[in-house]
Amino acid sequence: MSSYISKKLRELVAERANYACEYCLMPQSEFHHQFEPDHVRASQHGGRTKADNLAFACFRCNRLKGPNLTSVDPLTDNVVLLFNPRTQIWSEHFVLEGAIIRPLTPERATVSLLVLNNDERIFERHQLIALGLYS
């Protein structure tokens, strides 16, 4: 199974996400490194390199997610599926309170696994909110 992602497919994934990470919502325009397509279901788990299995992800979110499909819900200690940008709507699972991403559902495991609310990431979002570049 090929994991090669063509330039055309990369562009489709980026455009569909409005050039923002589909996990943390950070805008690509504010980073020096290019964001990348993430296999929502990793190739090693049978995920295909097709638009319906790719999410636009910043370097940190993509590396922290890795091939994971699940993580542990920090409130219940249950294993739950991670947030899937292809089948779920971000605002139904998370809300932005100031610069903090508050989970609303068991997909809170995604916030924990991707370390979305560490001090550095909150600071970055706060700065971008102040500049009107993050919402």
C-alpha positions as a Python dict, from the first residue, in 0.01 Angstrom:
ca = {
    (1, 'M'): (0, 0, 0),
    (2, 'S'): (152, 331, -109),
    (3, 'S'): (176, 623, 129),
    (4, 'Y'): (299, 862, -143),
    (5, 'I'): (88, 1179, -138),
    (6, 'S'): (80, 1368, -465),
    (7, 'K'): (113, 1746, -480),
    (8, 'K'): (-249, 1766, -599),
    (9, 'L'): (-375, 1559, -305),
    (10, 'R'): (-162, 1761, -58),
    (11, 'E'): (-315, 2081, -191),
    (12, 'L'): (-669, 1941, -169),
    (13, 'V'): (-611, 1843, 196),
    (14, 'A'): (-467, 2187, 280),
    (15, 'E'): (-741, 2381, 100),
    (16, 'R'): (-1017, 2172, 258),
    (17, 'A'): (-875, 2260, 601),
    (18, 'N'): (-842, 2630, 514),
    (19, 'Y'): (-467, 2590, 570),
    (20, 'A'): (-511, 2528, 944),
    (21, 'C'): (-430, 2219, 1149),
    (22, 'E'): (-746, 2016, 1181),
    (23, 'Y'): (-656, 1912, 1537),
    (24, 'C'): (-532, 2232, 1707),
    (25, 'L'): (-660, 2486, 1448),
    (26, 'M'): (-326, 2665, 1423),
    (27, 'P'): (-291, 2851, 1092),
    (28, 'Q'): (-19, 2731, 854),
    (29, 'S'): (65, 3094, 769),
    (30, 'E'): (217, 3155, 1113),
    (31, 'F'): (474, 2876, 1099),
    (32, 'H'): (800, 2836, 914),
    (33, 'H'): (756, 2463, 859),
    (34, 'Q'): (495, 2328, 623),
    (35, 'F'): (198, 2146, 767),
    (36, 'E'): (140, 1799, 629),
    (37, 'P'): (-129, 1547, 549),
    (38, 'D'): (-185, 1306, 837),
    (39, 'H'): (-325, 961, 779),
    (40, 'V'): (-620, 962, 1021),
    (41, 'R'): (-606, 584, 1010),
    (42, 'A'): (-238, 507, 970),
    (43, 'S'): (-115, 301, 676),
    (44, 'Q'): (7, 33, 917),
    (45, 'H'): (-354, -9, 1032),
    (46, 'G'): (-489, -38, 679),
    (47, 'G'): (-552, 332, 623),
    (48, 'R'): (-537, 438, 261),
    (49, 'T'): (-371, 741, 110),
    (50, 'K'): (-698, 895, -5),
    (51, 'A'): (-858, 1232, 66),
    (52, 'D'): (-1116, 1079, 301),
    (53, 'N'): (-838, 946, 526),
    (54, 'L'): (-613, 1252, 531),
    (55, 'A'): (-623, 1548, 768),
    (56, 'F'): (-412, 1864, 749),
    (57, 'A'): (-188, 1865, 1056),
    (58, 'C'): (83, 2079, 1206),
    (59, 'F'): (415, 1913, 1279),
    (60, 'R'): (346, 1878, 1653),
    (61, 'C'): (-1, 1730, 1620),
    (62, 'N'): (108, 1490, 1347),
    (63, 'R'): (412, 1367, 1542),
    (64, 'L'): (224, 1329, 1870),
    (65, 'K'): (-68, 1150, 1705),
    (66, 'G'): (159, 915, 1513),
    (67, 'P'): (-22, 595, 1413),
    (68, 'N'): (-259, 612, 1713),
    (69, 'L'): (-628, 553, 1655),
    (70, 'T'): (-717, 561, 2026),
    (71, 'S'): (-598, 697, 2356),
    (72, 'V'): (-712, 695, 2717),
    (73, 'D'): (-983, 935, 2827),
    (74, 'P'): (-819, 1115, 3122),
    (75, 'L'): (-1153, 1146, 3306),
    (76, 'T'): (-1285, 791, 3276),
    (77, 'D'): (-965, 594, 3211),
    (78, 'N'): (-1144, 427, 2918),
    (79, 'V'): (-979, 371, 2583),
    (80, 'V'): (-1157, 590, 2325),
    (81, 'L'): (-1119, 677, 1961),
    (82, 'L'): (-931, 994, 1880),
    (83, 'F'): (-1104, 1287, 1710),
    (84, 'N'): (-1144, 1218, 1339),
    (85, 'P'): (-1158, 1536, 1128),
    (86, 'R'): (-1302, 1341, 834),
    (87, 'T'): (-1608, 1211, 1017),
    (88, 'Q'): (-1651, 1449, 1311),
    (89, 'I'): (-1705, 1824, 1350),
    (90, 'W'): (-1445, 2000, 1569),
    (91, 'S'): (-1700, 2231, 1737),
    (92, 'E'): (-1911, 1935, 1848),
    (93, 'H'): (-1618, 1795, 2047),
    (94, 'F'): (-1418, 2100, 2153),
    (95, 'V'): (-1468, 2464, 2235),
    (96, 'L'): (-1215, 2743, 2250),
    (97, 'E'): (-1224, 2926, 2587),
    (98, 'G'): (-977, 3208, 2552),
    (99, 'A'): (-665, 3027, 2434),
    (100, 'I'): (-758, 2693, 2590),
    (101, 'I'): (-916, 2409, 2394),
    (102, 'R'): (-1185, 2259, 2618),
    (103, 'P'): (-1305, 1910, 2527),
    (104, 'L'): (-1678, 1840, 2538),
    (105, 'T'): (-1676, 1466, 2470),
    (106, 'P'): (-1459, 1159, 2533),
    (107, 'E'): (-1251, 1280, 2239),
    (108, 'R'): (-1083, 1479, 2519),
    (109, 'A'): (-828, 1200, 2489),
    (110, 'T'): (-714, 1379, 2172),
    (111, 'V'): (-645, 1698, 2370),
    (112, 'S'): (-442, 1495, 2615),
    (113, 'L'): (-249, 1287, 2361),
    (114, 'L'): (-166, 1586, 2140),
    (115, 'V'): (-78, 1801, 2443),
    (116, 'L'): (-299, 2077, 2304),
    (117, 'N'): (-309, 2278, 2627),
    (118, 'N'): (51, 2288, 2743),
    (119, 'D'): (187, 2631, 2837),
    (120, 'E'): (368, 2684, 2507),
    (121, 'R'): (67, 2605, 2291),
    (122, 'I'): (-166, 2819, 2503),
    (123, 'F'): (82, 3107, 2480),
    (124, 'E'): (102, 3074, 2099),
    (125, 'R'): (-278, 3071, 2066),
    (126, 'H'): (-308, 3367, 2301),
    (127, 'Q'): (-63, 3567, 2088),
    (128, 'L'): (-241, 3474, 1765),
    (129, 'I'): (-583, 3556, 1913),
    (130, 'A'): (-453, 3901, 2013),
    (131, 'L'): (-342, 3955, 1653),
    (132, 'G'): (-675, 3831, 1515),
    (133, 'L'): (-507, 3532, 1349),
    (134, 'Y'): (-666, 3248, 1547),
    (135, 'S'): (-1027, 3173, 1623),
}
